[in-house]
Amino acid sequence: MPTARRRSPRKTEPAVHHRGHRLNVLALKRALAERGLSQRQLAKKADVSEATIAHAMGGQYLDPMTVRKLAKTLASIPVIESAAELLDVS
């Protein structure tokens, strides 16, 4: 006689899949340009991978902690005042 398989109990709450946050790509480009930073430099200063910055620049979702790291890093670097007038970021 075959034995019946026991089913695991159903979860009462559905799994929540948090997709994270997408950054405004144009605002990120502008922030980099205004500070004279490359994507590589931002990655190093924020202690994230270059691939993470590439994902952000591609409009992909990022982990909320990563977004905080990027925001904190950008806020800590002064804007070069004349950069905004010189750059056409599009």
PyMOL Python script that loads the backbone (N, CA, C, O; Angstrom):
from pymol import cmd

cmd.read_pdbstr("""\
ATOM      1  N   MET A   1       0.853  -1.175   0.000  1.00  0.00           N
ATOM      2  CA  MET A   1       0.000   0.000   0.000  1.00  0.00           C
ATOM      3  C   MET A   1       0.900   1.239   0.000  1.00  0.00           C
ATOM      4  O   MET A   1       1.744   1.377   0.885  1.00  0.00           O
ATOM      5  N   PRO A   2       0.739   2.141  -0.969  1.00  0.00           N
ATOM      6  CA  PRO A   2       1.573   3.350  -1.007  1.00  0.00           C
ATOM      7  C   PRO A   2       1.224   4.270   0.157  1.00  0.00           C
ATOM      8  O   PRO A   2       0.077   4.359   0.593  1.00  0.00           O
ATOM      9  N   THR A   3       2.252   4.944   0.637  1.00  0.00           N
ATOM     10  CA  THR A   3       2.024   5.884   1.731  1.00  0.00           C
ATOM     11  C   THR A   3       1.637   7.235   1.161  1.00  0.00           C
ATOM     12  O   THR A   3       2.140   7.654   0.119  1.00  0.00           O
ATOM     13  N   ALA A   4       0.760   7.891   1.840  1.00  0.00           N
ATOM     14  CA  ALA A   4       0.309   9.214   1.399  1.00  0.00           C
ATOM     15  C   ALA A   4       1.380  10.248   1.702  1.00  0.00           C
ATOM     16  O   ALA A   4       1.997  10.235   2.767  1.00  0.00           O
ATOM     17  N   ARG A   5       1.585  11.130   0.758  1.00  0.00           N
ATOM     18  CA  ARG A   5       2.561  12.213   0.975  1.00  0.00           C
ATOM     19  C   ARG A   5       1.929  13.288   1.839  1.00  0.00           C
ATOM     20  O   ARG A   5       0.777  13.674   1.640  1.00  0.00           O
ATOM     21  N   ARG A   6       2.680  13.747   2.768  1.00  0.00           N
ATOM     22  CA  ARG A   6       2.189  14.828   3.620  1.00  0.00           C
ATOM     23  C   ARG A   6       2.437  16.149   2.934  1.00  0.00           C
ATOM     24  O   ARG A   6       3.539  16.411   2.452  1.00  0.00           O
ATOM     25  N   ARG A   7       1.467  16.941   2.893  1.00  0.00           N
ATOM     26  CA  ARG A   7       1.603  18.287   2.338  1.00  0.00           C
ATOM     27  C   ARG A   7       2.034  19.241   3.433  1.00  0.00           C
ATOM     28  O   ARG A   7       1.604  19.144   4.583  1.00  0.00           O
ATOM     29  N   SER A   8       2.884  20.152   3.046  1.00  0.00           N
ATOM     30  CA  SER A   8       3.257  21.165   4.023  1.00  0.00           C
ATOM     31  C   SER A   8       2.075  22.118   4.186  1.00  0.00           C
ATOM     32  O   SER A   8       1.343  22.375   3.230  1.00  0.00           O
ATOM     33  N   PRO A   9       1.896  22.630   5.374  1.00  0.00           N
ATOM     34  CA  PRO A   9       0.757  23.540   5.587  1.00  0.00           C
ATOM     35  C   PRO A   9       0.894  24.793   4.731  1.00  0.00           C
ATOM     36  O   PRO A   9       1.997  25.295   4.512  1.00  0.00           O
ATOM     37  N   ARG A  10      -0.216  25.276   4.264  1.00  0.00           N
ATOM     38  CA  ARG A  10      -0.214  26.494   3.446  1.00  0.00           C
ATOM     39  C   ARG A  10       0.088  27.700   4.303  1.00  0.00           C
ATOM     40  O   ARG A  10      -0.338  27.801   5.454  1.00  0.00           O
ATOM     41  N   LYS A  11       0.817  28.591   3.724  1.00  0.00           N
ATOM     42  CA  LYS A  11       1.086  29.843   4.423  1.00  0.00           C
ATOM     43  C   LYS A  11      -0.176  30.680   4.366  1.00  0.00           C
ATOM     44  O   LYS A  11      -0.882  30.701   3.357  1.00  0.00           O
ATOM     45  N   THR A  12      -0.446  31.358   5.445  1.00  0.00           N
ATOM     46  CA  THR A  12      -1.660  32.165   5.484  1.00  0.00           C
ATOM     47  C   THR A  12      -1.480  33.505   4.785  1.00  0.00           C
ATOM     48  O   THR A  12      -2.456  34.118   4.352  1.00  0.00           O
ATOM     49  N   GLU A  13      -0.236  33.964   4.673  1.00  0.00           N
ATOM     50  CA  GLU A  13       0.025  35.241   4.014  1.00  0.00           C
ATOM     51  C   GLU A  13       0.849  35.011   2.766  1.00  0.00           C
ATOM     52  O   GLU A  13       1.805  34.235   2.786  1.00  0.00           O
ATOM     53  N   PRO A  14       0.490  35.676   1.679  1.00  0.00           N
ATOM     54  CA  PRO A  14       1.298  35.506   0.467  1.00  0.00           C
ATOM     55  C   PRO A  14       2.678  36.129   0.644  1.00  0.00           C
ATOM     56  O   PRO A  14       2.860  37.078   1.407  1.00  0.00           O
ATOM     57  N   ALA A  15       3.630  35.577  -0.069  1.00  0.00           N
ATOM     58  CA  ALA A  15       4.988  36.128  -0.014  1.00  0.00           C
ATOM     59  C   ALA A  15       4.995  37.524  -0.619  1.00  0.00           C
ATOM     60  O   ALA A  15       4.356  37.768  -1.643  1.00  0.00           O
ATOM     61  N   VAL A  16       5.703  38.416   0.001  1.00  0.00           N
ATOM     62  CA  VAL A  16       5.807  39.776  -0.492  1.00  0.00           C
ATOM     63  C   VAL A  16       7.130  39.901  -1.233  1.00  0.00           C
ATOM     64  O   VAL A  16       8.194  39.628  -0.676  1.00  0.00           O
ATOM     65  N   HIS A  17       7.057  40.305  -2.461  1.00  0.00           N
ATOM     66  CA  HIS A  17       8.269  40.484  -3.257  1.00  0.00           C
ATOM     67  C   HIS A  17       8.505  41.975  -3.430  1.00  0.00           C
ATOM     68  O   HIS A  17       7.832  42.634  -4.223  1.00  0.00           O
ATOM     69  N   HIS A  18       9.455  42.494  -2.691  1.00  0.00           N
ATOM     70  CA  HIS A  18       9.778  43.915  -2.786  1.00  0.00           C
ATOM     71  C   HIS A  18      10.764  44.097  -3.914  1.00  0.00           C
ATOM     72  O   HIS A  18      11.862  43.540  -3.887  1.00  0.00           O
ATOM     73  N   ARG A  19      10.383  44.865  -4.890  1.00  0.00           N
ATOM     74  CA  ARG A  19      11.222  45.044  -6.066  1.00  0.00           C
ATOM     75  C   ARG A  19      12.302  46.081  -5.858  1.00  0.00           C
ATOM     76  O   ARG A  19      13.222  46.178  -6.670  1.00  0.00           O
ATOM     77  N   GLY A  20      12.219  46.843  -4.813  1.00  0.00           N
ATOM     78  CA  GLY A  20      13.215  47.874  -4.586  1.00  0.00           C
ATOM     79  C   GLY A  20      12.792  49.194  -5.199  1.00  0.00           C
ATOM     80  O   GLY A  20      11.603  49.470  -5.355  1.00  0.00           O
ATOM     81  N   HIS A  21      13.773  50.001  -5.541  1.00  0.00           N
ATOM     82  CA  HIS A  21      13.510  51.345  -6.054  1.00  0.00           C
ATOM     83  C   HIS A  21      14.251  51.555  -7.367  1.00  0.00           C
ATOM     84  O   HIS A  21      15.345  51.030  -7.574  1.00  0.00           O
ATOM     85  N   ARG A  22      13.639  52.323  -8.237  1.00  0.00           N
ATOM     86  CA  ARG A  22      14.317  52.740  -9.454  1.00  0.00           C
ATOM     87  C   ARG A  22      14.684  54.202  -9.302  1.00  0.00           C
ATOM     88  O   ARG A  22      13.885  55.011  -8.830  1.00  0.00           O
ATOM     89  N   LEU A  23      15.892  54.528  -9.703  1.00  0.00           N
ATOM     90  CA  LEU A  23      16.338  55.911  -9.638  1.00  0.00           C
ATOM     91  C   LEU A  23      15.963  56.640 -10.919  1.00  0.00           C
ATOM     92  O   LEU A  23      15.800  56.029 -11.975  1.00  0.00           O
ATOM     93  N   ASN A  24      15.831  57.941 -10.808  1.00  0.00           N
ATOM     94  CA  ASN A  24      15.633  58.786 -11.972  1.00  0.00           C
ATOM     95  C   ASN A  24      16.982  58.857 -12.684  1.00  0.00           C
ATOM     96  O   ASN A  24      17.921  59.482 -12.190  1.00  0.00           O
ATOM     97  N   VAL A  25      17.069  58.221 -13.833  1.00  0.00           N
ATOM     98  CA  VAL A  25      18.346  58.091 -14.538  1.00  0.00           C
ATOM     99  C   VAL A  25      18.911  59.456 -14.926  1.00  0.00           C
ATOM    100  O   VAL A  25      20.108  59.696 -14.769  1.00  0.00           O
ATOM    101  N   LEU A  26      18.069  60.344 -15.427  1.00  0.00           N
ATOM    102  CA  LEU A  26      18.564  61.675 -15.819  1.00  0.00           C
ATOM    103  C   LEU A  26      19.082  62.447 -14.605  1.00  0.00           C
ATOM    104  O   LEU A  26      20.094  63.143 -14.693  1.00  0.00           O
ATOM    105  N   ALA A  27      18.391  62.324 -13.480  1.00  0.00           N
ATOM    106  CA  ALA A  27      18.844  63.008 -12.252  1.00  0.00           C
ATOM    107  C   ALA A  27      20.170  62.414 -11.778  1.00  0.00           C
ATOM    108  O   ALA A  27      21.038  63.143 -11.297  1.00  0.00           O
ATOM    109  N   LEU A  28      20.332  61.105 -11.911  1.00  0.00           N
ATOM    110  CA  LEU A  28      21.582  60.473 -11.511  1.00  0.00           C
ATOM    111  C   LEU A  28      22.730  60.921 -12.427  1.00  0.00           C
ATOM    112  O   LEU A  28      23.828  61.211 -11.951  1.00  0.00           O
ATOM    113  N   LYS A  29      22.476  60.976 -13.724  1.00  0.00           N
ATOM    114  CA  LYS A  29      23.497  61.455 -14.663  1.00  0.00           C
ATOM    115  C   LYS A  29      23.902  62.885 -14.325  1.00  0.00           C
ATOM    116  O   LYS A  29      25.084  63.229 -14.328  1.00  0.00           O
ATOM    117  N   ARG A  30      22.903  63.710 -14.036  1.00  0.00           N
ATOM    118  CA  ARG A  30      23.175  65.102 -13.707  1.00  0.00           C
ATOM    119  C   ARG A  30      23.979  65.204 -12.418  1.00  0.00           C
ATOM    120  O   ARG A  30      24.924  65.987 -12.330  1.00  0.00           O
ATOM    121  N   ALA A  31      23.601  64.408 -11.415  1.00  0.00           N
ATOM    122  CA  ALA A  31      24.313  64.425 -10.134  1.00  0.00           C
ATOM    123  C   ALA A  31      25.775  64.028 -10.321  1.00  0.00           C
ATOM    124  O   ALA A  31      26.665  64.625  -9.715  1.00  0.00           O
ATOM    125  N   LEU A  32      26.018  63.036 -11.147  1.00  0.00           N
ATOM    126  CA  LEU A  32      27.399  62.628 -11.424  1.00  0.00           C
ATOM    127  C   LEU A  32      28.157  63.749 -12.133  1.00  0.00           C
ATOM    128  O   LEU A  32      29.279  64.087 -11.758  1.00  0.00           O
ATOM    129  N   ALA A  33      27.532  64.317 -13.157  1.00  0.00           N
ATOM    130  CA  ALA A  33      28.184  65.366 -13.940  1.00  0.00           C
ATOM    131  C   ALA A  33      28.466  66.598 -13.084  1.00  0.00           C
ATOM    132  O   ALA A  33      29.538  67.193 -13.187  1.00  0.00           O
ATOM    133  N   GLU A  34      27.511  66.981 -12.241  1.00  0.00           N
ATOM    134  CA  GLU A  34      27.689  68.162 -11.395  1.00  0.00           C
ATOM    135  C   GLU A  34      28.808  67.988 -10.370  1.00  0.00           C
ATOM    136  O   GLU A  34      29.355  68.964  -9.857  1.00  0.00           O
ATOM    137  N   ARG A  35      29.130  66.752 -10.086  1.00  0.00           N
ATOM    138  CA  ARG A  35      30.186  66.478  -9.099  1.00  0.00           C
ATOM    139  C   ARG A  35      31.488  66.025  -9.771  1.00  0.00           C
ATOM    140  O   ARG A  35      32.482  65.745  -9.102  1.00  0.00           O
ATOM    141  N   GLY A  36      31.459  65.958 -11.101  1.00  0.00           N
ATOM    142  CA  GLY A  36      32.641  65.544 -11.844  1.00  0.00           C
ATOM    143  C   GLY A  36      33.024  64.096 -11.594  1.00  0.00           C
ATOM    144  O   GLY A  36      34.205  63.750 -11.607  1.00  0.00           O
ATOM    145  N   LEU A  37      32.023  63.248 -11.366  1.00  0.00           N
ATOM    146  CA  LEU A  37      32.265  61.840 -11.055  1.00  0.00           C
ATOM    147  C   LEU A  37      31.937  60.943 -12.237  1.00  0.00           C
ATOM    148  O   LEU A  37      31.013  61.209 -13.006  1.00  0.00           O
ATOM    149  N   SER A  38      32.704  59.888 -12.363  1.00  0.00           N
ATOM    150  CA  SER A  38      32.362  58.839 -13.317  1.00  0.00           C
ATOM    151  C   SER A  38      31.533  57.788 -12.577  1.00  0.00           C
ATOM    152  O   SER A  38      31.457  57.797 -11.348  1.00  0.00           O
ATOM    153  N   GLN A  39      30.924  56.900 -13.325  1.00  0.00           N
ATOM    154  CA  GLN A  39      30.175  55.805 -12.699  1.00  0.00           C
ATOM    155  C   GLN A  39      31.108  54.950 -11.845  1.00  0.00           C
ATOM    156  O   GLN A  39      30.734  54.517 -10.755  1.00  0.00           O
ATOM    157  N   ARG A  40      32.306  54.712 -12.333  1.00  0.00           N
ATOM    158  CA  ARG A  40      33.292  53.908 -11.604  1.00  0.00           C
ATOM    159  C   ARG A  40      33.649  54.579 -10.277  1.00  0.00           C
ATOM    160  O   ARG A  40      33.737  53.913  -9.245  1.00  0.00           O
ATOM    161  N   GLN A  41      33.852  55.892 -10.304  1.00  0.00           N
ATOM    162  CA  GLN A  41      34.208  56.614  -9.073  1.00  0.00           C
ATOM    163  C   GLN A  41      33.067  56.566  -8.060  1.00  0.00           C
ATOM    164  O   GLN A  41      33.302  56.389  -6.865  1.00  0.00           O
ATOM    165  N   LEU A  42      31.831  56.722  -8.538  1.00  0.00           N
ATOM    166  CA  LEU A  42      30.686  56.645  -7.632  1.00  0.00           C
ATOM    167  C   LEU A  42      30.605  55.259  -7.001  1.00  0.00           C
ATOM    168  O   LEU A  42      30.365  55.130  -5.800  1.00  0.00           O
ATOM    169  N   ALA A  43      30.802  54.239  -7.802  1.00  0.00           N
ATOM    170  CA  ALA A  43      30.750  52.871  -7.283  1.00  0.00           C
ATOM    171  C   ALA A  43      31.772  52.683  -6.171  1.00  0.00           C
ATOM    172  O   ALA A  43      31.469  52.113  -5.123  1.00  0.00           O
ATOM    173  N   LYS A  44      32.978  53.164  -6.409  1.00  0.00           N
ATOM    174  CA  LYS A  44      34.041  53.001  -5.409  1.00  0.00           C
ATOM    175  C   LYS A  44      33.718  53.777  -4.136  1.00  0.00           C
ATOM    176  O   LYS A  44      33.848  53.243  -3.034  1.00  0.00           O
ATOM    177  N   LYS A  45      33.297  55.039  -4.282  1.00  0.00           N
ATOM    178  CA  LYS A  45      33.008  55.870  -3.114  1.00  0.00           C
ATOM    179  C   LYS A  45      31.800  55.353  -2.323  1.00  0.00           C
ATOM    180  O   LYS A  45      31.767  55.468  -1.098  1.00  0.00           O
ATOM    181  N   ALA A  46      30.807  54.784  -3.020  1.00  0.00           N
ATOM    182  CA  ALA A  46      29.598  54.284  -2.355  1.00  0.00           C
ATOM    183  C   ALA A  46      29.751  52.838  -1.890  1.00  0.00           C
ATOM    184  O   ALA A  46      28.858  52.290  -1.243  1.00  0.00           O
ATOM    185  N   ASP A  47      30.885  52.224  -2.221  1.00  0.00           N
ATOM    186  CA  ASP A  47      31.143  50.838  -1.851  1.00  0.00           C
ATOM    187  C   ASP A  47      30.092  49.888  -2.432  1.00  0.00           C
ATOM    188  O   ASP A  47      29.554  49.023  -1.742  1.00  0.00           O
ATOM    189  N   VAL A  48      29.821  50.081  -3.727  1.00  0.00           N
ATOM    190  CA  VAL A  48      28.948  49.178  -4.473  1.00  0.00           C
ATOM    191  C   VAL A  48      29.696  48.766  -5.740  1.00  0.00           C
ATOM    192  O   VAL A  48      30.724  49.352  -6.080  1.00  0.00           O
ATOM    193  N   SER A  49      29.186  47.776  -6.422  1.00  0.00           N
ATOM    194  CA  SER A  49      29.860  47.316  -7.634  1.00  0.00           C
ATOM    195  C   SER A  49      29.563  48.248  -8.806  1.00  0.00           C
ATOM    196  O   SER A  49      28.571  48.977  -8.812  1.00  0.00           O
ATOM    197  N   GLU A  50      30.437  48.202  -9.781  1.00  0.00           N
ATOM    198  CA  GLU A  50      30.197  48.974 -11.005  1.00  0.00           C
ATOM    199  C   GLU A  50      28.944  48.465 -11.705  1.00  0.00           C
ATOM    200  O   GLU A  50      28.231  49.235 -12.349  1.00  0.00           O
ATOM    201  N   ALA A  51      28.678  47.173 -11.580  1.00  0.00           N
ATOM    202  CA  ALA A  51      27.473  46.599 -12.180  1.00  0.00           C
ATOM    203  C   ALA A  51      26.220  47.205 -11.554  1.00  0.00           C
ATOM    204  O   ALA A  51      25.222  47.423 -12.241  1.00  0.00           O
ATOM    205  N   THR A  52      26.271  47.474 -10.257  1.00  0.00           N
ATOM    206  CA  THR A  52      25.127  48.102  -9.580  1.00  0.00           C
ATOM    207  C   THR A  52      24.856  49.481 -10.166  1.00  0.00           C
ATOM    208  O   THR A  52      23.703  49.849 -10.393  1.00  0.00           O
ATOM    209  N   ILE A  53      25.910  50.236 -10.407  1.00  0.00           N
ATOM    210  CA  ILE A  53      25.733  51.566 -10.999  1.00  0.00           C
ATOM    211  C   ILE A  53      25.187  51.424 -12.422  1.00  0.00           C
ATOM    212  O   ILE A  53      24.321  52.195 -12.836  1.00  0.00           O
ATOM    213  N   ALA A  54      25.688  50.454 -13.159  1.00  0.00           N
ATOM    214  CA  ALA A  54      25.183  50.212 -14.517  1.00  0.00           C
ATOM    215  C   ALA A  54      23.700  49.855 -14.471  1.00  0.00           C
ATOM    216  O   ALA A  54      22.934  50.301 -15.324  1.00  0.00           O
ATOM    217  N   HIS A  55      23.288  49.063 -13.494  1.00  0.00           N
ATOM    218  CA  HIS A  55      21.870  48.722 -13.350  1.00  0.00           C
ATOM    219  C   HIS A  55      21.045  49.972 -13.058  1.00  0.00           C
ATOM    220  O   HIS A  55      19.971  50.169 -13.626  1.00  0.00           O
ATOM    221  N   ALA A  56      21.563  50.808 -12.168  1.00  0.00           N
ATOM    222  CA  ALA A  56      20.861  52.055 -11.839  1.00  0.00           C
ATOM    223  C   ALA A  56      20.723  52.928 -13.083  1.00  0.00           C
ATOM    224  O   ALA A  56      19.661  53.498 -13.334  1.00  0.00           O
ATOM    225  N   MET A  57      21.791  53.028 -13.851  1.00  0.00           N
ATOM    226  CA  MET A  57      21.773  53.861 -15.064  1.00  0.00           C
ATOM    227  C   MET A  57      20.859  53.265 -16.132  1.00  0.00           C
ATOM    228  O   MET A  57      20.395  53.971 -17.027  1.00  0.00           O
ATOM    229  N   GLY A  58      20.608  51.976 -16.030  1.00  0.00           N
ATOM    230  CA  GLY A  58      19.707  51.313 -16.969  1.00  0.00           C
ATOM    231  C   GLY A  58      18.263  51.301 -16.506  1.00  0.00           C
ATOM    232  O   GLY A  58      17.401  50.716 -17.162  1.00  0.00           O
ATOM    233  N   GLY A  59      17.997  51.947 -15.375  1.00  0.00           N
ATOM    234  CA  GLY A  59      16.623  52.039 -14.889  1.00  0.00           C
ATOM    235  C   GLY A  59      16.124  50.795 -14.182  1.00  0.00           C
ATOM    236  O   GLY A  59      14.917  50.622 -14.014  1.00  0.00           O
ATOM    237  N   GLN A  60      17.028  49.931 -13.768  1.00  0.00           N
ATOM    238  CA  GLN A  60      16.617  48.719 -13.068  1.00  0.00           C
ATOM    239  C   GLN A  60      16.384  49.000 -11.587  1.00  0.00           C
ATOM    240  O   GLN A  60      16.856  50.001 -11.047  1.00  0.00           O
ATOM    241  N   TYR A  61      15.653  48.107 -10.950  1.00  0.00           N
ATOM    242  CA  TYR A  61      15.359  48.256  -9.532  1.00  0.00           C
ATOM    243  C   TYR A  61      16.599  47.962  -8.692  1.00  0.00           C
ATOM    244  O   TYR A  61      17.376  47.056  -8.994  1.00  0.00           O
ATOM    245  N   LEU A  62      16.761  48.747  -7.637  1.00  0.00           N
ATOM    246  CA  LEU A  62      17.881  48.571  -6.703  1.00  0.00           C
ATOM    247  C   LEU A  62      17.342  48.320  -5.311  1.00  0.00           C
ATOM    248  O   LEU A  62      16.240  48.743  -4.962  1.00  0.00           O
ATOM    249  N   ASP A  63      18.142  47.624  -4.525  1.00  0.00           N
ATOM    250  CA  ASP A  63      17.824  47.390  -3.129  1.00  0.00           C
ATOM    251  C   ASP A  63      17.751  48.744  -2.401  1.00  0.00           C
ATOM    252  O   ASP A  63      18.569  49.624  -2.666  1.00  0.00           O
ATOM    253  N   PRO A  64      16.792  48.919  -1.496  1.00  0.00           N
ATOM    254  CA  PRO A  64      16.684  50.194  -0.782  1.00  0.00           C
ATOM    255  C   PRO A  64      17.964  50.614  -0.069  1.00  0.00           C
ATOM    256  O   PRO A  64      18.270  51.805  -0.012  1.00  0.00           O
ATOM    257  N   MET A  65      18.716  49.664   0.474  1.00  0.00           N
ATOM    258  CA  MET A  65      19.972  49.997   1.164  1.00  0.00           C
ATOM    259  C   MET A  65      20.985  50.563   0.163  1.00  0.00           C
ATOM    260  O   MET A  65      21.744  51.474   0.491  1.00  0.00           O
ATOM    261  N   THR A  66      20.991  50.029  -1.030  1.00  0.00           N
ATOM    262  CA  THR A  66      21.896  50.529  -2.067  1.00  0.00           C
ATOM    263  C   THR A  66      21.522  51.953  -2.451  1.00  0.00           C
ATOM    264  O   THR A  66      22.395  52.799  -2.643  1.00  0.00           O
ATOM    265  N   VAL A  67      20.235  52.213  -2.562  1.00  0.00           N
ATOM    266  CA  VAL A  67      19.775  53.572  -2.892  1.00  0.00           C
ATOM    267  C   VAL A  67      20.231  54.542  -1.804  1.00  0.00           C
ATOM    268  O   VAL A  67      20.665  55.653  -2.107  1.00  0.00           O
ATOM    269  N   ARG A  68      20.134  54.128  -0.541  1.00  0.00           N
ATOM    270  CA  ARG A  68      20.592  54.982   0.567  1.00  0.00           C
ATOM    271  C   ARG A  68      22.088  55.258   0.468  1.00  0.00           C
ATOM    272  O   ARG A  68      22.533  56.387   0.676  1.00  0.00           O
ATOM    273  N   LYS A  69      22.859  54.224   0.151  1.00  0.00           N
ATOM    274  CA  LYS A  69      24.313  54.394   0.015  1.00  0.00           C
ATOM    275  C   LYS A  69      24.635  55.416  -1.080  1.00  0.00           C
ATOM    276  O   LYS A  69      25.473  56.298  -0.894  1.00  0.00           O
ATOM    277  N   LEU A  70      23.961  55.282  -2.211  1.00  0.00           N
ATOM    278  CA  LEU A  70      24.224  56.194  -3.322  1.00  0.00           C
ATOM    279  C   LEU A  70      23.827  57.623  -2.951  1.00  0.00           C
ATOM    280  O   LEU A  70      24.570  58.569  -3.212  1.00  0.00           O
ATOM    281  N   ALA A  71      22.661  57.767  -2.347  1.00  0.00           N
ATOM    282  CA  ALA A  71      22.192  59.102  -1.965  1.00  0.00           C
ATOM    283  C   ALA A  71      23.128  59.741  -0.947  1.00  0.00           C
ATOM    284  O   ALA A  71      23.466  60.919  -1.059  1.00  0.00           O
ATOM    285  N   LYS A  72      23.541  58.966   0.036  1.00  0.00           N
ATOM    286  CA  LYS A  72      24.440  59.489   1.075  1.00  0.00           C
ATOM    287  C   LYS A  72      25.784  59.888   0.470  1.00  0.00           C
ATOM    288  O   LYS A  72      26.344  60.927   0.821  1.00  0.00           O
ATOM    289  N   THR A  73      26.293  59.069  -0.430  1.00  0.00           N
ATOM    290  CA  THR A  73      27.571  59.363  -1.076  1.00  0.00           C
ATOM    291  C   THR A  73      27.473  60.625  -1.920  1.00  0.00           C
ATOM    292  O   THR A  73      28.333  61.501  -1.829  1.00  0.00           O
ATOM    293  N   LEU A  74      26.437  60.724  -2.737  1.00  0.00           N
ATOM    294  CA  LEU A  74      26.283  61.915  -3.584  1.00  0.00           C
ATOM    295  C   LEU A  74      26.107  63.178  -2.744  1.00  0.00           C
ATOM    296  O   LEU A  74      26.632  64.236  -3.088  1.00  0.00           O
ATOM    297  N   ALA A  75      25.373  63.063  -1.650  1.00  0.00           N
ATOM    298  CA  ALA A  75      25.159  64.222  -0.781  1.00  0.00           C
ATOM    299  C   ALA A  75      26.450  64.687  -0.121  1.00  0.00           C
ATOM    300  O   ALA A  75      26.583  65.859   0.230  1.00  0.00           O
ATOM    301  N   SER A  76      27.398  63.776   0.048  1.00  0.00           N
ATOM    302  CA  SER A  76      28.649  64.123   0.724  1.00  0.00           C
ATOM    303  C   SER A  76      29.682  64.769  -0.206  1.00  0.00           C
ATOM    304  O   SER A  76      30.712  65.260   0.256  1.00  0.00           O
ATOM    305  N   ILE A  77      29.409  64.770  -1.500  1.00  0.00           N
ATOM    306  CA  ILE A  77      30.353  65.313  -2.478  1.00  0.00           C
ATOM    307  C   ILE A  77      29.814  66.647  -2.984  1.00  0.00           C
ATOM    308  O   ILE A  77      28.698  66.704  -3.501  1.00  0.00           O
ATOM    309  N   PRO A  78      30.588  67.716  -2.843  1.00  0.00           N
ATOM    310  CA  PRO A  78      30.085  69.026  -3.251  1.00  0.00           C
ATOM    311  C   PRO A  78      29.877  69.136  -4.768  1.00  0.00           C
ATOM    312  O   PRO A  78      30.589  68.526  -5.565  1.00  0.00           O
ATOM    313  N   VAL A  79      28.895  69.921  -5.119  1.00  0.00           N
ATOM    314  CA  VAL A  79      28.598  70.204  -6.525  1.00  0.00           C
ATOM    315  C   VAL A  79      29.588  71.239  -7.035  1.00  0.00           C
ATOM    316  O   VAL A  79      29.892  72.213  -6.346  1.00  0.00           O
ATOM    317  N   ILE A  80      30.084  71.025  -8.233  1.00  0.00           N
ATOM    318  CA  ILE A  80      30.948  72.008  -8.881  1.00  0.00           C
ATOM    319  C   ILE A  80      30.002  73.032  -9.509  1.00  0.00           C
ATOM    320  O   ILE A  80      29.303  72.727 -10.475  1.00  0.00           O
ATOM    321  N   GLU A  81      29.985  74.235  -8.961  1.00  0.00           N
ATOM    322  CA  GLU A  81      28.984  75.238  -9.326  1.00  0.00           C
ATOM    323  C   GLU A  81      28.862  75.483 -10.829  1.00  0.00           C
ATOM    324  O   GLU A  81      27.747  75.583 -11.339  1.00  0.00           O
ATOM    325  N   SER A  82      29.955  75.579 -11.534  1.00  0.00           N
ATOM    326  CA  SER A  82      29.882  75.883 -12.962  1.00  0.00           C
ATOM    327  C   SER A  82      29.516  74.673 -13.810  1.00  0.00           C
ATOM    328  O   SER A  82      29.229  74.823 -14.997  1.00  0.00           O
ATOM    329  N   ALA A  83      29.519  73.483 -13.231  1.00  0.00           N
ATOM    330  CA  ALA A  83      29.263  72.275 -14.002  1.00  0.00           C
ATOM    331  C   ALA A  83      27.859  72.249 -14.595  1.00  0.00           C
ATOM    332  O   ALA A  83      27.680  71.829 -15.738  1.00  0.00           O
ATOM    333  N   ALA A  84      26.875  72.687 -13.844  1.00  0.00           N
ATOM    334  CA  ALA A  84      25.495  72.662 -14.322  1.00  0.00           C
ATOM    335  C   ALA A  84      25.317  73.486 -15.592  1.00  0.00           C
ATOM    336  O   ALA A  84      24.546  73.115 -16.477  1.00  0.00           O
ATOM    337  N   GLU A  85      26.024  74.590 -15.678  1.00  0.00           N
ATOM    338  CA  GLU A  85      25.920  75.448 -16.851  1.00  0.00           C
ATOM    339  C   GLU A  85      26.644  74.861 -18.065  1.00  0.00           C
ATOM    340  O   GLU A  85      26.252  75.104 -19.207  1.00  0.00           O
ATOM    341  N   LEU A  86      27.688  74.097 -17.815  1.00  0.00           N
ATOM    342  CA  LEU A  86      28.520  73.570 -18.893  1.00  0.00           C
ATOM    343  C   LEU A  86      27.996  72.273 -19.493  1.00  0.00           C
ATOM    344  O   LEU A  86      28.284  71.966 -20.649  1.00  0.00           O
ATOM    345  N   LEU A  87      27.242  71.522 -18.730  1.00  0.00           N
ATOM    346  CA  LEU A  87      26.904  70.170 -19.141  1.00  0.00           C
ATOM    347  C   LEU A  87      25.522  70.080 -19.746  1.00  0.00           C
ATOM    348  O   LEU A  87      24.571  70.717 -19.294  1.00  0.00           O
ATOM    349  N   ASP A  88      25.444  69.268 -20.785  1.00  0.00           N
ATOM    350  CA  ASP A  88      24.170  68.921 -21.387  1.00  0.00           C
ATOM    351  C   ASP A  88      23.981  67.426 -21.131  1.00  0.00           C
ATOM    352  O   ASP A  88      24.482  66.591 -21.885  1.00  0.00           O
ATOM    353  N   VAL A  89      23.254  67.097 -20.062  1.00  0.00           N
ATOM    354  CA  VAL A  89      23.054  65.712 -19.690  1.00  0.00           C
ATOM    355  C   VAL A  89      21.717  65.258 -20.241  1.00  0.00           C
ATOM    356  O   VAL A  89      20.663  65.710 -19.795  1.00  0.00           O
ATOM    357  N   SER A  90      21.769  64.369 -21.206  1.00  0.00           N
ATOM    358  CA  SER A  90      20.516  63.821 -21.760  1.00  0.00           C
ATOM    359  C   SER A  90      20.683  62.396 -22.181  1.00  0.00           C
ATOM    360  O   SER A  90      19.735  61.780 -22.668  1.00  0.00           O
TER     361      SER A  90
END
""", "prot")
cmd.dss("prot")
cmd.show_as("cartoon", "prot")
cmd.util.cbc("prot")
cmd.orient("prot")
